[in-house]
Amino acid sequence: MIYGIGTDVCSIARMQAALRRHGGRFAQRVLGPAELREYDRRSARREQRGVNYLATRFAAKEAFSKAIGLGIHSPMRWADCETLKLPSGQPVIVLHGPLRDWCAARQLRFLVSVSDEADTALAMVVAEVAPPSSEATGASAPDMAG
């Protein structure tokens, strides 16, 4: 059963401006630990790749917060919601701390899609109530590809 759906569109130029104003502190505030490592890796290769990555993750967090109906309010914290990739390349939501517990109590699991093109990043998240016998996605981090 669908619990909620969220979408978000993010301006990549807006992310670039935020990074110019606040430097690495902005990425550290928004990204979770695994996302931050990937952001640093991409930025080291080409700065724009890091900016695009940050924009897609920002959009995913906004879409996620809409899908669960909380907005960016406790227990939803930026860094506690990560969009990572399985070895196959499929994006997945990985949750931490009180947000993970909040979603597990509601037996929620998530489907996420992210994309970026030119100056726009887009994300969509579907939150669904898991059948009683399955585990909620995000209870523990899956094996992520580097």
N, CA, C and O of each residue as an XYZ file, in Angstrom:
584
protein
N       0.841     -1.171      0.000
C       0.000      0.000      0.000
C       0.894      1.244      0.000
O       1.866      1.323      0.751
N       0.553      2.197     -0.842
C       1.339      3.437     -0.918
C       1.036      4.309      0.292
O      -0.121      4.572      0.620
N       2.097      4.746      0.940
C       2.017      5.629      2.100
C       2.105      7.082      1.645
O       1.406      7.950      2.166
N       2.984      7.339      0.655
C       3.148      8.692      0.147
C       4.077      8.730     -1.048
O       4.881      7.823     -1.260
N       3.957      9.791     -1.823
C       4.795     10.011     -3.004
C       5.362     11.421     -2.904
O       4.655     12.360     -2.541
N       6.640     11.560     -3.229
C       7.265     12.876     -3.230
C       8.122     13.075     -4.461
O       8.787     12.149     -4.923
N       8.104     14.282     -4.987
C       8.977     14.639     -6.099
C       9.655     15.961     -5.778
O       9.160     16.751     -4.974
N      10.791     16.188     -6.418
C      11.468     17.470     -6.264
C      12.326     17.736     -7.486
O      12.928     16.827     -8.056
N      12.368     18.987     -7.871
C      13.235     19.455     -8.945
C      14.177     20.480     -8.318
O      13.742     21.355     -7.569
N      15.449     20.370     -8.623
C      16.461     21.225     -8.004
C      17.332     21.871     -9.086
O      17.761     21.206    -10.029
N      17.577     23.137     -8.942
C      18.462     23.859     -9.849
C      19.917     23.544     -9.498
O      20.355     23.771     -8.370
N      20.649     23.026    -10.464
C      22.068     22.734    -10.239
C      22.842     24.032    -10.008
O      23.785     24.058     -9.217
N      22.452     25.103    -10.690
C      23.108     26.402    -10.484
C      22.906     26.882     -9.042
O      23.800     27.501     -8.466
N      21.754     26.604     -8.465
C      21.490     26.970     -7.069
C      22.423     26.213     -6.121
O      22.912     26.783     -5.145
N      22.669     24.944     -6.404
C      23.597     24.157     -5.582
C      25.010     24.713     -5.708
O      25.742     24.810     -4.723
N      25.382     25.077     -6.935
C      26.716     25.629     -7.177
C      26.886     26.946     -6.413
O      27.947     27.200     -5.842
N      25.853     27.773     -6.401
C      25.906     29.049     -5.675
C      26.017     28.809     -4.172
O      26.760     29.511     -3.486
N      25.288     27.828     -3.660
C      25.363     27.502     -2.226
C      26.766     27.027     -1.855
O      27.286     27.378     -0.796
N      27.371     26.234     -2.724
C      28.738     25.772     -2.469
C      29.729     26.932     -2.490
O      30.666     26.963     -1.693
N      29.526     27.879     -3.395
C      30.413     29.049     -3.445
C      30.282     29.877     -2.164
O      31.281     30.349     -1.620
N      29.050     30.050     -1.687
C      28.800     30.850     -0.482
C      29.300     30.169      0.789
O      29.912     30.813      1.642
N      29.042     28.881      0.915
C      29.291     28.181      2.175
C      30.432     27.169      2.121
O      30.795     26.593      3.147
N      30.995     26.948      0.951
C      32.082     25.987      0.814
C      31.632     24.579      1.151
O      30.457     24.238      1.015
N      32.580     23.765      1.592
C      32.306     22.370      1.895
C      31.322     22.163      3.033
O      30.752     21.080      3.166
N      31.114     23.190      3.862
C      30.165     23.068      4.982
C      28.758     22.753      4.478
O      28.005     22.037      5.139
N      28.406     23.283      3.317
C      27.063     23.034      2.786
C      26.894     21.548      2.468
O      25.894     20.943      2.855
N      27.852     20.964      1.776
C      27.778     19.536      1.452
C      27.792     18.697      2.722
O      27.077     17.699      2.810
N      28.595     19.086      3.704
C      28.671     18.333      4.968
C      27.358     18.387      5.727
O      27.017     17.441      6.438
N      26.627     19.463      5.591
C      25.342     19.609      6.285
C      24.249     18.773      5.626
O      23.383     18.225      6.307
N      24.292     18.678      4.306
C      23.223     18.021      3.546
C      23.459     16.524      3.383
O      22.510     15.743      3.464
N      24.688     16.111      3.156
C      24.971     14.718      2.801
C      25.278     13.856      4.013
O      25.856     14.322      4.995
N      24.880     12.582      3.928
C      25.247     11.593      4.936
C      26.676     11.133      4.695
O      27.283     11.525      3.699
N      27.230     10.312      5.582
C      28.643      9.911      5.493
C      29.019      9.230      4.176
O      30.035      9.584      3.577
N      28.239      8.278      3.721
C      28.573      7.586      2.465
C      28.378      8.509      1.263
O      29.153      8.456      0.308
N      27.354      9.346      1.308
C      27.141     10.317      0.230
C      28.294     11.311      0.171
O      28.744     11.681     -0.913
N      28.765     11.738      1.317
C      29.860     12.713      1.359
C      31.137     12.129      0.752
O      31.867     12.823      0.045
N      31.399     10.863      1.030
C      32.577     10.211      0.417
C      32.443     10.186     -1.103
O      33.403     10.468     -1.819
N      31.251      9.846     -1.592
C      31.032      9.805     -3.044
C      31.112     11.206     -3.651
O      31.665     11.375     -4.738
N      30.572     12.199     -2.970
C      30.658     13.587     -3.418
C      32.121     14.015     -3.544
O      32.516     14.600     -4.552
N      32.919     13.723     -2.523
C      34.341     14.080     -2.555
C      35.056     13.378     -3.708
O      35.884     13.984     -4.388
N      34.737     12.102     -3.927
C      35.360     11.335     -5.006
C      35.018     11.948     -6.362
O      35.892     12.128     -7.210
N      33.752     12.263     -6.555
C      33.332     12.848     -7.840
C      33.899     14.246     -8.028
O      34.325     14.603     -9.127
N      33.907     15.034     -6.971
C      34.431     16.411     -7.054
C      35.920     16.424     -7.381
O      36.401     17.314     -8.083
N      36.646     15.431     -6.869
C      38.083     15.356     -7.129
C      38.354     15.098     -8.611
O      39.350     15.574     -9.156
N      37.480     14.356     -9.247
C      37.658     14.064    -10.678
C      37.284     15.266    -11.537
O      37.997     15.625    -12.474
N      36.142     15.885    -11.196
C      35.674     17.071    -11.916
C      34.649     17.768    -11.042
O      33.643     17.169    -10.665
N      34.894     19.017    -10.721
C      34.037     19.749     -9.780
C      32.557     19.666    -10.143
O      31.715     19.494     -9.261
N      32.232     19.784    -11.416
C      30.829     19.778    -11.835
C      30.145     18.442    -11.528
O      28.951     18.408    -11.231
N      30.900     17.349    -11.599
C      30.314     16.043    -11.254
C      29.878     16.026     -9.792
O      28.835     15.460     -9.466
N      30.659     16.634     -8.917
C      30.292     16.719     -7.505
C      29.057     17.582     -7.292
O      28.181     17.235     -6.500
N      28.987     18.706     -7.999
C      27.827     19.601     -7.879
C      26.557     18.884     -8.326
O      25.531     18.953     -7.649
N      26.624     18.200     -9.456
C      25.452     17.470     -9.957
C      25.023     16.386     -8.970
O      23.830     16.193     -8.736
N      25.993     15.680     -8.395
C      25.705     14.644     -7.406
C      24.994     15.260     -6.197
O      23.987     14.729     -5.729
N      25.514     16.370     -5.701
C      24.905     17.049     -4.563
C      23.467     17.456     -4.889
O      22.572     17.299     -4.058
N      23.249     17.972     -6.082
C      21.899     18.410     -6.472
C      20.916     17.238     -6.519
O      19.774     17.376     -6.080
N      21.344     16.090     -7.045
C      20.436     14.946     -7.088
C      20.126     14.444     -5.681
O      18.995     14.047     -5.399
N      21.112     14.459     -4.806
C      20.882     13.989     -3.431
C      20.014     14.975     -2.660
O      19.181     14.559     -1.853
N      20.191     16.260     -2.889
C      19.340     17.272     -2.271
C      17.890     17.062     -2.709
O      16.976     17.072     -1.885
N      17.690     16.873     -4.013
C      16.343     16.639     -4.541
C      15.736     15.361     -3.961
O      14.546     15.325     -3.648
N      16.549     14.316     -3.818
C      16.049     13.049     -3.263
C      15.611     13.228     -1.812
O      14.595     12.666     -1.403
N      16.355     13.996     -1.037
C      15.998     14.217      0.366
C      14.693     15.014      0.461
O      13.843     14.722      1.303
N      14.541     16.007     -0.396
C      13.299     16.780     -0.425
C      12.123     15.884     -0.830
O      11.062     15.935     -0.210
N      12.311     15.071     -1.862
C      11.240     14.160     -2.308
C      10.900     13.161     -1.208
O       9.727     12.870     -0.973
N      11.923     12.635     -0.535
C      11.714     11.692      0.561
C      10.884     12.342      1.673
O       9.929     11.746      2.171
N      11.252     13.558      2.054
C      10.544     14.233      3.146
C       9.078     14.468      2.795
O       8.215     14.449      3.672
N       8.801     14.688      1.522
C       7.407     14.843      1.073
C       6.686     13.504      1.094
O       5.519     13.438      1.479
N       7.362     12.437      0.685
C       6.741     11.107      0.632
C       6.346     10.621      2.026
O       5.332      9.939      2.176
N       7.134     10.965      3.046
C       6.793     10.517      4.399
C       5.912     11.537      5.123
O       5.431     11.271      6.225
N       5.703     12.695      4.511
C       4.770     13.676      5.055
C       5.291     14.541      6.190
O       4.502     15.187      6.880
N       6.596     14.568      6.399
C       7.160     15.350      7.503
C       7.781     16.669      7.080
O       7.931     17.573      7.902
N       8.140     16.792      5.818
C       8.984     17.917      5.455
C      10.337     17.726      6.135
O      10.694     16.609      6.509
N      11.079     18.800      6.293
C      12.385     18.700      6.954
C      12.189     19.053      8.433
O      12.649     20.089      8.914
N      11.487     18.152      9.134
C      11.240     18.298     10.563
C      11.570     16.978     11.248
O      11.495     15.914     10.632
N      11.931     17.050     12.508
C      12.319     15.871     13.273
C      11.263     14.773     13.154
O      10.072     15.054     13.287
N      11.669     13.548     12.909
C      13.028     13.029     12.963
C      13.789     13.129     11.636
O      14.884     12.579     11.521
N      13.230     13.820     10.632
C      13.904     13.956      9.339
C      15.041     14.948      9.459
O      14.828     16.141      9.675
N      16.264     14.431      9.315
C      17.460     15.269      9.250
C      18.165     14.934      7.944
O      18.184     13.777      7.523
N      18.734     15.930      7.311
C      19.377     15.748      6.007
C      20.301     14.528      5.978
O      20.142     13.649      5.132
N      21.247     14.476      6.885
C      22.292     13.453      6.829
C      21.786     12.052      7.191
O      22.472     11.065      6.928
N      20.596     11.956      7.789
C      20.068     10.644      8.172
C      19.334      9.937      7.035
O      18.869      8.809      7.201
N      19.231     10.587      5.901
C      18.580     10.003      4.723
C      19.579     10.050      3.569
O      19.868     11.118      3.030
N      20.099      8.893      3.201
C      21.079      8.833      2.116
C      20.489      8.111      0.913
O      19.741      7.144      1.059
N      20.832      8.588     -0.265
C      20.507      7.891     -1.501
C      21.812      7.328     -2.035
O      22.679      8.063     -2.509
N      21.935      6.015     -1.951
C      23.141      5.311     -2.376
C      22.789      4.393     -3.537
O      21.640      4.355     -3.977
N      23.770      3.659     -4.030
C      23.529      2.752     -5.160
C      23.905      1.329     -4.805
O      24.915      1.078     -4.147
N      23.077      0.407     -5.251
C      23.418     -1.009     -5.170
C      24.496     -1.297     -6.212
O      24.707     -0.472     -7.100
N      25.182     -2.430     -6.138
C      26.176     -2.767     -7.163
C      25.608     -2.740     -8.587
O      26.342     -2.496     -9.545
N      24.312     -2.988     -8.722
C      23.659     -2.957    -10.039
C      23.484     -1.538    -10.568
O      23.209     -1.345    -11.752
N      23.645     -0.540     -9.689
C      23.431      0.854    -10.071
C      22.086      1.397     -9.609
O      21.845      2.602     -9.685
N      21.214      0.523     -9.133
C      19.899      0.952     -8.659
C      20.052      1.840     -7.425
O      20.730      1.460     -6.470
N      19.425      3.023     -7.437
C      19.485      3.876     -6.247
C      18.574      3.325     -5.145
O      17.500      2.789     -5.417
N      19.022      3.469     -3.914
C      18.250      3.020     -2.756
C      18.353      4.057     -1.638
O      19.341      4.784     -1.528
N      17.319      4.104     -0.822
C      17.317      4.967      0.349
C      17.889      4.170      1.526
O      17.452      3.051      1.794
N      18.863      4.750      2.223
C      19.432      4.157      3.430
C      19.243      5.181      4.546
O      19.664      6.332      4.433
N      18.597      4.736      5.631
C      18.257      5.634      6.733
C      19.117      5.349      7.955
O      19.641      4.248      8.127
N      19.251      6.372      8.801
C      20.048      6.272     10.014
C      19.285      6.877     11.192
O      18.384      7.697     11.016
N      19.666      6.454     12.389
C      19.205      7.072     13.626
C      17.699      7.074     13.817
O      17.009      6.140     13.407
N      17.189      8.140     14.450
C      15.759      8.223     14.752
C      14.865      8.151     13.506
O      13.741      7.654     13.579
N      15.354      8.639     12.382
C      14.559      8.568     11.149
C      14.362      7.114     10.721
O      13.266      6.730     10.313
N      15.414      6.309     10.813
C      15.304      4.884     10.500
C      14.280      4.228     11.423
O      13.442      3.448     10.970
N      14.347      4.542     12.711
C      13.419      3.971     13.686
C      11.980      4.405     13.409
O      11.058      3.595     13.505
N      11.786      5.677     13.067
C      10.459      6.217     12.775
C       9.844      5.483     11.588
O       8.679      5.089     11.631
N      10.628      5.302     10.532
C      10.136      4.612      9.334
C       9.909      3.126      9.596
O       8.936      2.558      9.102
N      10.787      2.494     10.359
C      10.625      1.072     10.679
C       9.355      0.846     11.493
O       8.660     -0.149     11.286
N       9.044      1.750     12.411
C       7.830      1.626     13.223
C       6.574      1.662     12.357
O       5.539      1.115     12.737
N       6.665      2.302     11.199
C       5.539      2.398     10.271
C       5.642      1.374      9.148
O       4.825      1.357      8.227
N       6.667      0.515      9.241
C       6.937     -0.530      8.256
C       7.044      0.034      6.837
O       6.474     -0.517      5.895
N       7.782      1.141      6.699
C       7.919      1.791      5.401
C       9.137      1.277      4.651
O      10.184      1.004      5.236
N       8.975      1.156      3.365
C      10.100      0.902      2.464
C       9.948      1.882      1.311
O       8.883      2.468      1.112
N      11.037      2.053      0.546
C      11.085      3.164     -0.393
C      11.614      2.756     -1.760
O      12.478      1.888     -1.887
N      11.069      3.406     -2.766
C      11.581      3.339     -4.131
C      12.019      4.753     -4.479
O      11.305      5.715     -4.194
N      13.192      4.885     -5.093
C      13.712      6.212     -5.413
C      14.291      6.216     -6.819
O      14.867      5.230     -7.279
N      14.124      7.343     -7.482
C      14.737      7.555     -8.789
C      15.297      8.971     -8.808
O      14.636      9.911     -8.366
N      16.526      9.122     -9.324
C      17.157     10.433     -9.442
C      17.709     10.590    -10.857
O      18.084      9.614    -11.508
N      17.750     11.835    -11.315
C      18.288     12.117    -12.638
C      18.761     13.566    -12.676
O      18.264     14.413    -11.934
N      19.722     13.836    -13.547
C      20.127     15.224    -13.757
C      20.437     15.434    -15.229
O      20.903     14.532    -15.925
N      20.167     16.643    -15.677
C      20.398     17.017    -17.068
C      20.634     18.515    -17.119
O      19.843     19.293    -16.586
N      21.715     18.916    -17.757
C      22.059     20.330    -17.910
C      22.022     21.048    -16.566
O      22.943     20.894    -15.764
N      20.972     21.830    -16.306
C      20.925     22.631    -15.091
C      19.848     22.180    -14.103
O      19.465     22.947    -13.219
N      19.362     20.959    -14.239
C      18.268     20.504    -13.391
C      18.528     19.107    -12.856
O      18.999     18.226    -13.575
N      18.213     18.921    -11.583
C      18.233     17.594    -10.959
C      16.799     17.279    -10.544
O      16.043     18.167    -10.150
N      16.444     16.015    -10.636
C      15.088     15.579    -10.352
C      15.134     14.320     -9.508
O      16.005     13.471     -9.695
N      14.193     14.198     -8.575
C      14.076     12.970     -7.780
C      12.604     12.670     -7.531
O      11.766     13.568     -7.441
N      12.322     11.374     -7.423
C      10.985     10.911     -7.053
C      11.151      9.787     -6.050
O      11.993      8.906     -6.226
N      10.347      9.820     -4.996
C      10.364      8.782     -3.970
C       8.936      8.304     -3.736
O       8.012      9.103     -3.583
N       8.777      6.990     -3.712
C       7.513      6.375     -3.327
C       7.757      5.655     -2.006
O       8.649      4.814     -1.899
N       6.958      5.994     -1.010
C       6.999      5.306      0.283
C       5.820      4.349      0.306
O       4.687      4.725      0.010
N       6.107      3.109      0.663
C       5.018      2.148      0.762
C       5.121      1.394      2.073
O       6.202      1.230      2.639
N       3.963      0.938      2.542
C       3.930      0.126      3.743
C       4.289     -1.285      3.325
O       3.651     -1.869      2.449
N       5.320     -1.829      3.962
C       5.805     -3.161      3.619
C       4.816     -4.212      4.111
O       4.184     -4.027      5.151
N       4.678     -5.309      3.377
C       3.872     -6.417      3.889
C       4.446     -6.875      5.234
O       5.650     -6.741      5.450
N       3.635     -7.403      6.131
C       4.094     -7.750      7.484
C       5.337     -8.629      7.542
O       6.113     -8.511      8.491
N       5.554     -9.499      6.575
C       6.689    -10.419      6.658
C       7.989     -9.859      6.104
O       9.025    -10.508      6.248
N       7.988     -8.679      5.473
C       9.230     -8.146      4.897
C       9.789     -7.035      5.765
O       9.077     -6.430      6.566
N      11.079     -6.777      5.591
C      11.760     -5.729      6.353
C      11.640     -4.405      5.627
O      11.573     -4.371      4.398
N      11.612     -3.325      6.369
C      11.577     -1.992      5.785
C      12.950     -1.648      5.228
O      13.965     -1.863      5.892
N      12.984     -1.119      4.020
C      14.247     -0.695      3.418
C      14.862      0.396      4.281
O      14.160      1.274      4.782
N      16.152      0.335      4.447
C      16.839      1.359      5.204
C      17.200      0.912      6.609
O      17.876      1.646      7.330
N      16.767     -0.274      7.015
C      17.088     -0.744      8.355
C      18.592     -0.938      8.528
O      19.138     -0.715      9.609
N      19.238     -1.348      7.475
C      20.692     -1.434      7.489
C      21.208     -1.143      6.094
O      20.500     -1.340      5.106
N      22.422     -0.683      6.018
C      22.981     -0.294      4.726
C      23.253     -1.527      3.875
O      23.890     -2.473      4.340
N      22.772     -1.524      2.625
C      23.091     -2.620      1.728
C      24.535     -2.528      1.284
O      25.195     -1.514      1.510
N      25.028     -3.576      0.656
C      26.377     -3.588      0.120
C      26.434     -2.602     -1.046
O      25.821     -2.844     -2.086
N      27.156     -1.504     -0.886
C      27.184     -0.444     -1.896
C      28.392     -0.575     -2.804
O      29.486     -0.938     -2.371
N      28.171     -0.274     -4.054
C      29.274     -0.244     -5.028
C      30.006      1.083     -4.880
O      29.386      2.102     -4.575
N      31.282      1.080     -5.087
C      32.087      2.291     -4.944
C      32.117      3.158     -6.103
O      32.769      4.202     -6.076
